[in-house]
Amino acid sequence: MAQQQILMLVFLFGIFYFLIIRPQQKQQKEHATMLEALTKGDKIITNGGLHAEVVKVEEDFIKIKLNDTSIVRLDRAFVNRKVEA
C-alpha cells in the first residue's frame, strides 16, 4: 500500500514537472537569449506596453527611443519581447 502511494506521488510530480516546470524554464531561457541578442535598431515592447526602438545596449540597461525627442534608460528585465518586422 505504501509503495503504491509513493509511486503515485512520483507519477504526479513527473506530470507536474513536464506540464508546468519544464515549459516555464524553456520560456525563461528563450527570453534571456532574446535579451542578449538585442542590438541597436531593434523594436521592442516593454512590460508596461511601450513600443520603443533600441538606441544603445549597455551592461544592465538599454537606451530606448520612445519618440523623436525622448531617449530613456530601461532595465533589461523590463523588456517583454522583440517585435519582428
N, C-alpha and C positions, 0 to 999 in steps of 0.2 A: 504494500500500500504506500509506504513512504517513498519507494523508488518511483512509483507512478507519479507522485506529486512532484518530486524533484525533476523528473523527465518532463512533466507538463510545464514547470517553471522555466526550464531551459528552452523548451519549444516556444513559449510565449516571449521570452527575451529575444530569441532569434528572429521572430516575426517583428517585434518592436524595433530591433536593430535595422533590419532590411527595409522597413516601411518608413521609419522616422529618422533615425540617427544617420544612416549612410547617405541618403539623399541630401540632408542638410549639410553634411561635411563636404559633399561634392559641390554644392552650390557655393559654400564659403570659399572653397579652393578656386572655383571659376571667377568669383568676384575679386579675389586677391590677384589673380593673374591679369584680369582686366585693369585693375588699378596700376599694376606695374607696367602695363603696356601703353598707358596714356601718354600721348605726345601733343606737341603744340598743334593747334588747329582742330583737335578732336571736339566733337559736340557731345555734351553730357547733360544728364538730368540729375539734379541733386535730390536728396531725400525730402527736401521741402517743396519740390516740384518746379524749381527754377531751371529754365533751359539756358545753357551757357556754352561758351567756347573756351577751351583751354588756351591760355596765353603762355604760361611758363610752368614747367614741372619742377618742383623743389623736393627736398628730402621728405618732409612731413606734410607739406602743404602744396596746393596748386594755385596758381593765379588764374582767375577766370574773368572773362569779359561778359558782362551782363547785357550791355548795350554799347553804343559808340563811345560813351564817356565814362562808364563805370567799370573799373577793374578792381576786383577784390580777391583776398586770400581765402581759400577754403580748405579745411582739413580733409585729407583723403578719405577719411571714414564717412564723410557725408556725401560722397559720390554714389548715386544709386545705380546708374547704368550709363553706358555709352550709346549714343544714338547713331545708328548706321544710316548711311545716305540712301 
